[in-house]
Amino acid sequence: MASFNKITIIGYLGKDPEIRYTPDGQAVCNFNIATTEKRKDQRSGEAQDITTWFRVTAWGRLGEVANQYLSKGRQVYVEGRLRQDEWTDRDGARRTTLAVSATDIHFLSPKGDEGGSSQPQGHSETKPSAADQIEGPSDSDIPF
């Protein structure tokens, strides 16, 4: 039987994306997305915000477009494959990170709108290609 690994995240960028290029010239863009959910504390009954951070990597043209249009505080929709990375930090403590390899990105807040907006803007691309033109999504591109 085949297996399936897909994650969908809607969240906010914690800082501006960082782009670099492999020796053969392929773009690699990294950025972090925060999601927040409200939970009721079992002891006090007060509402708490629980934030989860995801490290996202976008390759090729998708990475170049993400680097061009995303910035700290912008809301973004990302689809991709999830993995858990583990490492040992400087103090010898075992650490883990949730990492996403992006396959699709939708910009949910206009460039320059640091607080987010419910009107989608930007570009979505599932198969990166250097020849693609940057266009805004149509209503049929909106995943919800």
N, CA, C and O atoms as a DFTB+ gen file, in Angstrom:
576 C
 N C O
     1  1       0.846      -1.175       0.000
     2  2       0.000       0.000       0.000
     3  2       0.890       1.237       0.000
     4  3       1.915       1.260       0.681
     5  1       0.515       2.254      -0.748
     6  2       1.269       3.505      -0.837
     7  2       1.073       4.342       0.420
     8  3       0.094       4.170       1.146
     9  1       2.000       5.235       0.665
    10  2       1.870       6.144       1.808
    11  2       1.665       7.564       1.294
    12  3       1.860       7.839       0.110
    13  1       1.273       8.453       2.185
    14  2       0.910       9.816       1.794
    15  2       1.389      10.783       2.873
    16  3       1.157      10.549       4.059
    17  1       2.051      11.857       2.477
    18  2       2.538      12.860       3.417
    19  2       2.236      14.233       2.843
    20  3       2.893      14.667       1.897
    21  1       1.247      14.923       3.405
    22  2       0.875      16.256       2.937
    23  2       0.418      17.080       4.126
    24  3      -0.322      16.605       4.987
    25  1       0.879      18.337       4.157
    26  2       0.485      19.248       5.217
    27  2       0.007      20.547       4.589
    28  3       0.531      20.979       3.562
    29  1      -0.986      21.164       5.206
    30  2      -1.490      22.469       4.806
    31  2      -1.384      23.386       6.022
    32  3      -1.849      23.053       7.112
    33  1      -0.766      24.540       5.814
    34  2      -0.561      25.493       6.912
    35  2      -1.027      26.860       6.463
    36  3      -0.727      27.286       5.347
    37  1      -1.766      27.559       7.330
    38  2      -2.053      28.972       7.142
    39  2      -1.514      29.654       8.380
    40  3      -1.957      29.380       9.495
    41  1      -0.550      30.548       8.180
    42  2       0.068      31.218       9.315
    43  2       0.763      32.487       8.879
    44  3       0.571      32.969       7.763
    45  1       1.577      33.023       9.778
    46  2       2.260      34.289       9.559
    47  2       3.770      34.092       9.587
    48  3       4.289      33.304      10.378
    49  1       4.471      34.818       8.712
    50  2       5.928      34.747       8.671
    51  2       6.525      35.417       9.897
    52  3       6.111      36.513      10.277
    53  1       7.509      34.750      10.521
    54  2       8.177      35.281      11.700
    55  2       9.289      36.258      11.365
    56  3       9.628      37.117      12.179
    57  1       9.863      36.134      10.164
    58  2      10.883      37.070       9.687
    59  2      10.934      36.979       8.173
    60  3      10.309      36.097       7.584
    61  1      11.664      37.872       7.543
    62  2      11.767      37.859       6.091
    63  2      12.401      36.559       5.609
    64  3      13.252      35.992       6.295
    65  1      11.987      36.079       4.421
    66  2      12.585      34.859       3.864
    67  2      14.065      35.076       3.548
    68  3      14.518      36.203       3.347
    69  1      14.799      33.975       3.513
    70  2      16.211      34.003       3.138
    71  2      16.384      33.104       1.924
    72  3      15.923      31.963       1.916
    73  1      17.049      33.623       0.901
    74  2      17.259      32.837      -0.313
    75  2      18.743      32.621      -0.532
    76  3      19.564      33.491      -0.240
    77  1      19.073      31.462      -1.043
    78  2      20.446      31.161      -1.447
    79  2      20.349      30.285      -2.686
    80  3      19.259      29.860      -3.070
    81  1      21.471      30.020      -3.302
    82  2      21.475      29.235      -4.530
    83  2      22.457      28.077      -4.397
    84  3      23.536      28.223      -3.823
    85  1      22.066      26.929      -4.935
    86  2      22.953      25.780      -4.945
    87  2      24.065      26.041      -5.960
    88  3      23.940      26.951      -6.779
    89  1      25.147      25.264      -5.925
    90  2      26.227      25.459      -6.895
    91  2      25.765      25.387      -8.357
    92  3      26.369      26.010      -9.231
    93  1      24.696      24.628      -8.619
    94  2      24.200      24.557      -9.999
    95  2      23.166      25.639     -10.315
    96  3      22.562      25.615     -11.388
    97  1      22.951      26.594      -9.393
    98  2      22.099      27.754      -9.652
    99  2      20.644      27.628      -9.255
   100  3      19.852      28.517      -9.565
   101  1      20.260      26.543      -8.571
   102  2      18.867      26.384      -8.160
   103  2      18.606      27.179      -6.875
   104  3      19.376      27.101      -5.918
   105  1      17.509      27.941      -6.869
   106  2      17.139      28.747      -5.708
   107  2      16.609      27.867      -4.579
   108  3      15.906      26.885      -4.816
   109  1      16.961      28.238      -3.343
   110  2      16.449      27.594      -2.139
   111  2      16.051      28.712      -1.183
   112  3      16.903      29.465      -0.712
   113  1      14.753      28.819      -0.899
   114  2      14.249      29.878      -0.026
   115  2      13.737      29.252       1.268
   116  3      12.960      28.298       1.238
   117  1      14.179      29.795       2.406
   118  2      13.744      29.323       3.720
   119  2      13.013      30.440       4.454
   120  3      13.414      31.604       4.407
   121  1      11.931      30.060       5.134
   122  2      11.215      31.012       5.989
   123  2      10.471      30.233       7.065
   124  3      10.253      29.029       6.931
   125  1      10.086      30.921       8.126
   126  2       9.380      30.310       9.243
   127  2       7.954      30.830       9.304
   128  3       7.707      32.021       9.122
   129  1       7.015      29.918       9.564
   130  2       5.600      30.272       9.693
   131  2       5.143      29.901      11.097
   132  3       5.462      28.825      11.601
   133  1       4.390      30.808      11.725
   134  2       3.796      30.550      13.035
   135  2       2.289      30.367      12.885
   136  3       1.620      31.144      12.204
   137  1       1.767      29.325      13.532
   138  2       0.324      29.152      13.638
   139  2      -0.032      29.263      15.111
   140  3       0.744      28.854      15.974
   141  1      -1.200      29.813      15.396
   142  2      -1.620      29.996      16.781
   143  2      -3.035      29.472      16.946
   144  3      -3.916      29.754      16.133
   145  1      -3.240      28.710      18.005
   146  2      -4.576      28.232      18.337
   147  2      -4.881      28.590      19.785
   148  3      -3.981      28.686      20.619
   149  1      -6.149      28.782      20.067
   150  2      -6.576      29.100      21.430
   151  2      -7.028      27.818      22.118
   152  3      -7.772      27.018      21.552
   153  1      -6.567      27.644      23.340
   154  2      -6.974      26.498      24.160
   155  2      -7.353      27.008      25.542
   156  3      -6.869      28.043      26.000
   157  1      -8.210      26.271      26.175
   158  2      -8.620      26.606      27.530
   159  2      -7.721      25.852      28.501
   160  3      -7.615      24.628      28.425
   161  1      -7.077      26.573      29.409
   162  2      -6.226      25.952      30.412
   163  2      -7.079      25.082      31.328
   164  3      -8.105      25.535      31.835
   165  1      -6.655      23.818      31.545
   166  2      -7.432      22.868      32.340
   167  2      -7.559      23.293      33.802
   168  3      -8.592      23.061      34.430
   169  1      -6.516      23.912      34.339
   170  2      -6.536      24.289      35.763
   171  2      -7.254      25.597      36.009
   172  3      -8.139      25.666      36.861
   173  1      -6.882      26.648      35.267
   174  2      -7.423      27.978      35.536
   175  2      -8.677      28.297      34.734
   176  3      -9.453      29.172      35.119
   177  1      -8.884      27.592      33.617
   178  2     -10.037      27.877      32.778
   179  2      -9.832      29.064      31.855
   180  3     -10.731      29.416      31.091
   181  1      -8.651      29.691      31.914
   182  2      -8.364      30.852      31.064
   183  2      -7.930      30.407      29.670
   184  3      -7.351      29.335      29.491
   185  1      -8.228      31.262      28.682
   186  2      -7.813      30.984      27.305
   187  2      -6.312      31.224      27.168
   188  3      -5.772      32.192      27.703
   189  1      -5.653      30.328      26.446
   190  2      -4.220      30.450      26.184
   191  2      -3.978      30.363      24.693
   192  3      -4.676      29.639      23.984
   193  1      -2.991      31.099      24.217
   194  2      -2.563      30.985      22.832
   195  2      -1.417      29.988      22.768
   196  3      -0.423      30.131      23.480
   197  1      -1.554      28.981      21.918
   198  2      -0.511      27.984      21.699
   199  2       0.037      28.201      20.285
   200  3      -0.693      28.074      19.302
   201  1       1.331      28.529      20.195
   202  2       1.956      28.818      18.910
   203  2       2.858      27.662      18.500
   204  3       3.637      27.152      19.306
   205  1       2.744      27.255      17.237
   206  2       3.602      26.225      16.660
   207  2       4.348      26.836      15.487
   208  3       3.753      27.501      14.639
   209  1       5.666      26.606      15.443
   210  2       6.508      27.133      14.362
   211  2       6.862      26.034      13.383
   212  3       7.139      24.901      13.777
   213  1       6.852      26.377      12.095
   214  2       7.225      25.472      11.023
   215  2       8.317      26.129      10.187
   216  3       8.211      27.302       9.830
   217  1       9.356      25.377       9.878
   218  2      10.408      25.848       8.972
   219  2      10.035      25.367       7.579
   220  3       9.825      24.173       7.369
   221  1       9.949      26.297       6.619
   222  2       9.513      25.986       5.263
   223  2      10.672      26.206       4.293
   224  3      11.399      27.195       4.388
   225  1      10.834      25.264       3.355
   226  2      11.816      25.388       2.282
   227  2      11.075      25.310       0.961
   228  3      10.296      24.387       0.728
   229  1      11.325      26.297       0.091
   230  2      10.751      26.305      -1.260
   231  2      11.902      26.313      -2.256
   232  3      12.839      27.098      -2.118
   233  1      11.834      25.448      -3.252
   234  2      12.909      25.274      -4.224
   235  2      12.567      25.909      -5.566
   236  3      11.394      26.085      -5.895
   237  1      13.591      26.249      -6.335
   238  2      13.440      26.706      -7.717
   239  2      12.660      28.005      -7.844
   240  3      12.807      28.916      -7.029
   241  1      11.836      28.076      -8.872
   242  2      11.061      29.290      -9.149
   243  2      10.092      29.596      -8.011
   244  3       9.861      30.763      -7.694
   245  1       9.525      28.563      -7.397
   246  2       8.623      28.768      -6.261
   247  2       9.354      29.492      -5.129
   248  3       8.783      30.380      -4.496
   249  1      10.597      29.127      -4.872
   250  2      11.409      29.794      -3.854
   251  2      11.722      31.237      -4.224
   252  3      11.693      32.116      -3.363
   253  1      12.020      31.488      -5.494
   254  2      12.301      32.860      -5.934
   255  2      11.076      33.757      -5.772
   256  3      11.196      34.899      -5.328
   257  1       9.894      33.241      -6.134
   258  2       8.660      34.009      -6.005
   259  2       8.334      34.254      -4.528
   260  3       7.927      35.355      -4.155
   261  1       8.514      33.229      -3.691
   262  2       8.273      33.396      -2.254
   263  2       9.190      34.470      -1.683
   264  3       8.748      35.312      -0.902
   265  1      10.455      34.449      -2.064
   266  2      11.406      35.446      -1.578
   267  2      11.016      36.853      -2.034
   268  3      11.191      37.822      -1.295
   269  1      10.495      36.958      -3.241
   270  2      10.132      38.263      -3.795
   271  2       8.897      38.849      -3.124
   272  3       8.845      40.056      -2.890
   273  1       7.902      38.024      -2.807
   274  2       6.621      38.538      -2.346
   275  2       6.345      38.405      -0.853
   276  3       5.479      39.106      -0.329
   277  1       7.051      37.535      -0.163
   278  2       6.785      37.351       1.262
   279  2       7.681      38.244       2.107
   280  3       8.797      38.576       1.708
   281  1       7.185      38.628       3.272
   282  2       7.975      39.395       4.234
   283  2       7.407      39.148       5.627
   284  3       6.301      38.629       5.777
   285  1       8.164      39.521       6.622
   286  2       7.783      39.313       8.017
   287  2       6.372      39.846       8.276
   288  3       6.029      40.959       7.879
   289  1       5.566      39.025       8.950
   290  2       4.220      39.427       9.336
   291  2       3.139      39.109       8.324
   292  3       1.956      39.205       8.650
   293  1       3.504      38.731       7.100
   294  2       2.499      38.440       6.082
   295  2       1.880      37.068       6.308
   296  3       2.545      36.129       6.746
   297  1       0.589      36.976       5.996
   298  2      -0.107      35.704       6.116
   299  2       0.076      34.914       4.825
   300  3       0.035      35.474       3.729
   301  1       0.279      33.597       4.967
   302  2       0.556      32.751       3.813
   303  2      -0.083      31.375       4.007
   304  3      -0.198      30.872       5.124
   305  1      -0.494      30.787       2.886
   306  2      -1.011      29.424       2.830
   307  2       0.070      28.584       2.163
   308  3       0.530      28.920       1.072
   309  1       0.481      27.492       2.812
   310  2       1.529      26.627       2.270
   311  2       1.052      25.181       2.291
   312  3       0.502      24.707       3.286
   313  1       1.273      24.488       1.175
   314  2       1.087      23.039       1.123
   315  2       2.452      22.421       0.877
   316  3       3.291      22.999       0.187
   317  1       2.668      21.245       1.445
   318  2       3.934      20.576       1.222
   319  2       4.006      19.255       1.950
   320  3       3.002      18.710       2.408
   321  1       5.242      18.749       2.043
   322  2       5.508      17.495       2.751
   323  2       6.160      17.830       4.095
   324  3       7.039      18.689       4.170
   325  1       5.724      17.150       5.147
   326  2       6.207      17.404       6.504
   327  2       7.271      16.390       6.894
   328  3       7.177      15.205       6.575
   329  1       8.290      16.892       7.597
   330  2       9.283      15.997       8.186
   331  2       9.709      16.600       9.526
   332  3       9.542      17.796       9.764
   333  1      10.249      15.770      10.373
   334  2      10.750      16.216      11.667
   335  2      12.264      16.091      11.655
   336  3      12.799      14.994      11.498
   337  1      12.952      17.208      11.820
   338  2      14.412      17.208      11.867
   339  2      14.857      17.214      13.325
   340  3      14.294      17.937      14.147
   341  1      15.866      16.409      13.644
   342  2      16.424      16.355      15.000
   343  2      17.898      16.695      14.958
   344  3      18.594      16.345      14.005
   345  1      18.381      17.378      15.992
   346  2      19.788      17.713      16.103
   347  2      20.131      17.958      17.563
   348  3      19.251      18.033      18.420
   349  1      21.418      18.081      17.829
   350  2      21.897      18.387      19.179
   351  2      22.415      19.816      19.176
   352  3      23.251      20.176      18.347
   353  1      21.915      20.641      20.112
   354  2      22.350      22.040      20.157
   355  2      23.699      22.180      20.859
   356  3      24.285      21.182      21.277
   357  1      24.191      23.402      20.989
   358  2      25.519      23.674      21.581
   359  2      25.643      23.177      23.018
   360  3      26.730      22.822      23.474
   361  1      24.507      23.157      23.725
   362  2      24.519      22.717      25.119
   363  2      24.350      21.206      25.265
   364  3      24.299      20.687      26.380
   365  1      24.262      20.504      24.135
   366  2      24.121      19.053      24.171
   367  2      22.688      18.568      24.284
   368  3      22.449      17.366      24.390
   369  1      21.724      19.494      24.262
   370  2      20.311      19.110      24.355
   371  2      19.788      18.660      22.994
   372  3      20.124      19.233      21.957
   373  1      18.963      17.628      23.027
   374  2      18.343      17.115      21.804
   375  2      17.208      18.060      21.411
   376  3      16.352      18.366      22.241
   377  1      17.185      18.532      20.151
   378  2      16.178      19.477      19.672
   379  2      15.478      18.904      18.447
   380  3      16.048      18.084      17.727
   381  1      14.236      19.337      18.209
   382  2      13.501      18.932      17.015
   383  2      12.850      20.153      16.364
   384  3      12.536      21.135      17.038
   385  1      12.655      20.079      15.063
   386  2      11.995      21.125      14.290
   387  2      11.028      20.463      13.323
   388  3      11.328      19.411      12.759
   389  1       9.859      21.085      13.131
   390  2       8.943      20.644      12.101
   391  2       9.330      21.362      10.815
   392  3       9.304      22.591      10.761
   393  1       9.686      20.611       9.788
   394  2      10.148      21.190       8.529
   395  2       9.193      20.805       7.407
   396  3       8.705      19.676       7.347
   397  1       8.931      21.770       6.512
   398  2       8.015      21.571       5.406
   399  2       8.745      21.859       4.103
   400  3       9.388      22.899       3.961
   401  1       8.644      20.942       3.158
   402  2       9.142      21.180       1.805
   403  2       7.934      21.626       0.984
   404  3       7.068      20.812       0.665
   405  1       7.871      22.917       0.640
   406  2       6.692      23.508       0.001
   407  2       6.509      23.013      -1.421
   408  3       7.467      22.909      -2.188
   409  1       5.255      22.707      -1.764
   410  2       4.890      22.365      -3.136
   411  2       3.931      23.391      -3.724
   412  3       3.764      23.454      -4.942
   413  1       3.292      24.205      -2.865
   414  2       2.337      25.217      -3.306
   415  2       2.285      26.327      -2.263
   416  3       2.281      26.063      -1.061
   417  1       2.246      27.568      -2.734
   418  2       2.189      28.725      -1.838
   419  2       1.163      29.705      -2.370
   420  3       1.144      30.009      -3.563
   421  1       0.296      30.209      -1.468
   422  2      -0.657      31.272      -1.796
   423  2      -0.402      32.420      -0.834
   424  3      -0.309      32.211       0.375
   425  1      -0.288      33.625      -1.361
   426  2      -0.069      34.802      -0.526
   427  2      -1.433      35.343      -0.118
   428  3      -2.245      35.702      -0.970
   429  1      -1.682      35.399       1.184
   430  2      -3.002      35.783       1.676
   431  2      -3.097      37.242       2.095
   432  3      -4.199      37.727       2.350
   433  1      -2.004      37.944       2.172
   434  2      -2.054      39.369       2.468
   435  2      -1.210      40.099       1.436
   436  3      -0.152      39.609       1.041
   437  1      -1.672      41.273       0.994
   438  2      -0.936      42.017      -0.028
   439  2       0.458      42.405       0.443
   440  3       0.690      42.589       1.638
   441  1       1.390      42.528      -0.511
   442  2       2.748      42.949      -0.177
   443  2       2.675      44.302       0.511
   444  3       1.977      45.205       0.048
   445  1       3.389      44.442       1.610
   446  2       3.369      45.689       2.364
   447  2       2.318      45.693       3.460
   448  3       2.340      46.573       4.320
   449  1       1.381      44.718       3.454
   450  2       0.363      44.602       4.493
   451  2       0.890      43.641       5.540
   452  3       0.740      42.427       5.402
   453  1       1.507      44.172       6.585
   454  2       2.185      43.348       7.579
   455  2       1.235      42.662       8.550
   456  3       1.655      41.762       9.278
   457  1      -0.029      43.060       8.582
   458  2      -0.932      42.461       9.546
   459  2      -1.809      41.379       8.973
   460  3      -2.487      40.682       9.728
   461  1      -1.822      41.213       7.684
   462  2      -2.657      40.195       7.072
   463  2      -3.960      40.769       6.574
   464  3      -4.413      41.810       7.050
   465  1      -4.551      40.103       5.635
   466  2      -5.800      40.502       5.022
   467  2      -6.506      39.244       4.559
   468  3      -5.858      38.237       4.274
   469  1      -7.805      39.291       4.481
   470  2      -8.518      38.100       4.027
   471  2      -8.599      38.022       2.513
   472  3      -9.099      37.026       1.991
   473  1      -8.131      39.030       1.784
   474  2      -8.166      39.014       0.336
   475  2      -6.883      38.433      -0.219
   476  3      -5.820      39.025      -0.035
   477  1      -6.945      37.285      -0.899
   478  2      -5.740      36.667      -1.440
   479  2      -5.100      37.526      -2.515
   480  3      -5.787      38.136      -3.333
   481  1      -3.791      37.564      -2.503
   482  2      -3.006      38.267      -3.503
   483  2      -1.771      37.432      -3.768
   484  3      -1.413      36.579      -2.955
   485  1      -1.119      37.662      -4.887
   486  2       0.179      37.043      -5.102
   487  2       0.183      35.960      -6.137
   488  3      -0.433      36.098      -7.194
   489  1       0.878      34.873      -5.844
   490  2       1.175      33.865      -6.856
   491  2       1.169      32.484      -6.237
   492  3       1.641      32.288      -5.117
   493  1       0.643      31.550      -6.959
   494  2       0.679      30.157      -6.544
   495  2       1.293      29.353      -7.675
   496  3       1.023      29.598      -8.851
   497  1       2.114      28.399      -7.304
   498  2       2.767      27.612      -8.348
   499  2       3.066      26.232      -7.803
   500  3       3.720      26.101      -6.768
   501  1       2.597      25.205      -8.483
   502  2       2.855      23.859      -7.997
   503  2       4.037      23.217      -8.697
   504  3       4.681      22.340      -8.122
   505  1       4.343      23.627      -9.923
   506  2       5.481      23.083     -10.640
   507  2       6.378      24.245     -11.057
   508  3       6.159      24.837     -12.114
   509  1       7.387      24.585     -10.245
   510  2       8.226      25.737     -10.516
   511  2       8.892      25.653     -11.883
   512  3       9.365      24.591     -12.288
   513  1       8.926      26.775     -12.586
   514  2       9.575      26.876     -13.876
   515  2      10.106      28.285     -14.047
   516  3       9.389      29.245     -13.768
   517  1      11.318      28.433     -14.489
   518  2      11.923      29.750     -14.657
   519  2      11.198      30.571     -15.710
   520  3      11.315      31.797     -15.705
   521  1      10.455      29.943     -16.612
   522  2       9.778      30.666     -17.672
   523  2       8.404      31.185     -17.258
   524  3       7.788      31.942     -18.008
   525  1       7.908      30.796     -16.082
   526  2       6.583      31.216     -15.652
   527  2       6.523      32.712     -15.387
   528  3       7.496      33.318     -14.938
   529  1       5.373      33.293     -15.670
   530  2       5.126      34.701     -15.376
   531  2       4.415      34.785     -14.030
   532  3       3.698      33.859     -13.650
   533  1       4.604      35.872     -13.315
   534  2       3.953      36.060     -12.024
   535  2       2.579      36.660     -12.270
   536  3       2.453      37.731     -12.864
   537  1       1.540      35.951     -11.802
   538  2       0.170      36.406     -11.952
   539  2      -0.535      36.251     -10.625
   540  3      -0.136      35.426      -9.803
   541  1      -1.584      37.036     -10.403
   542  2      -2.414      36.884      -9.217
   543  2      -3.334      35.699      -9.395
   544  3      -3.635      35.323     -10.529
   545  1      -3.800      35.086      -8.289
   546  2      -4.688      33.922      -8.394
   547  2      -6.098      34.340      -8.763
   548  3      -6.509      35.468      -8.490
   549  1      -6.836      33.440      -9.380
   550  2      -8.261      33.657      -9.615
   551  2      -9.004      33.103      -8.401
   552  3      -8.401      32.455      -7.545
   553  1     -10.308      33.357      -8.326
   554  2     -11.087      32.857      -7.200
   555  2     -11.040      31.334      -7.112
   556  3     -11.162      30.782      -6.019
   557  1     -10.864      30.638      -8.248
   558  2     -10.798      29.183      -8.213
   559  2      -9.501      28.672      -7.607
   560  3      -9.416      27.494      -7.262
   561  1      -8.465      29.541      -7.463
   562  2      -7.203      29.143      -6.853
   563  2      -7.260      29.154      -5.341
   564  3      -6.385      28.585      -4.689
   565  1      -8.266      29.785      -4.771
   566  2      -8.352      29.917      -3.321
   567  2      -8.774      28.585      -2.733
   568  3      -9.805      28.040      -3.127
   569  1      -7.996      28.043      -1.791
   570  2      -8.238      26.692      -1.312
   571  2      -9.392      26.545      -0.345
   572  3      -9.692      25.424       0.067
   573  1     -10.051      27.621       0.033
   574  2     -11.149      27.512       1.006
   575  2     -12.285      28.413       0.644
   576  3     -13.292      28.451       1.351
